[in-house]
Amino acid sequence: MAVTDSEGARSVEWFAVRCVFAARSNKPWGPHDLPSGQSDYEERITLWQARSLDEAIERAEAEAEDYAAVLECEYLGLAQAYWLPDPPGAGVEVFSLIRRSSLGADPYLASFFETGAERQQTYGNGGAS
């Protein structure tokens, strides 16, 4: 996916990297109501300028370790990267993951996105954020 300039050097491109974290105990900044034996999992997408997908992942993982240390949670070692064909801006796709499943639409959403255990807040006119 790396593009080269007229001199053969790789140019800097945009990548989004999703990393996954686990909070296993209550903290003053959250979670506040975590029952014993349960974890809160966070999927976090960050944007990076890099010369390759590998460089973007390397940089994102280093930042993920710092983020986990500050929040006293665990970076789970999963980094999924996406090359942005266009620079970030309004309406630009920043991440895409395609998952094959035999589930219908409602069971799929219930299994992966609307389990009832998500920590969401309403924003503006009541939509989830």
PyMOL commands that set and color helices and strands:
alter all, ss='L'
color gray80, all
select helices_A, chain A and resi 53-71+105-112
alter helices_A, ss='H'
color red, helices_A
select strands_A, chain A and resi 13-23+40-50+74-83+122-123+127-128
alter strands_A, ss='S'
color yellow, strands_A
deselect
rebuild
show_as cartoon
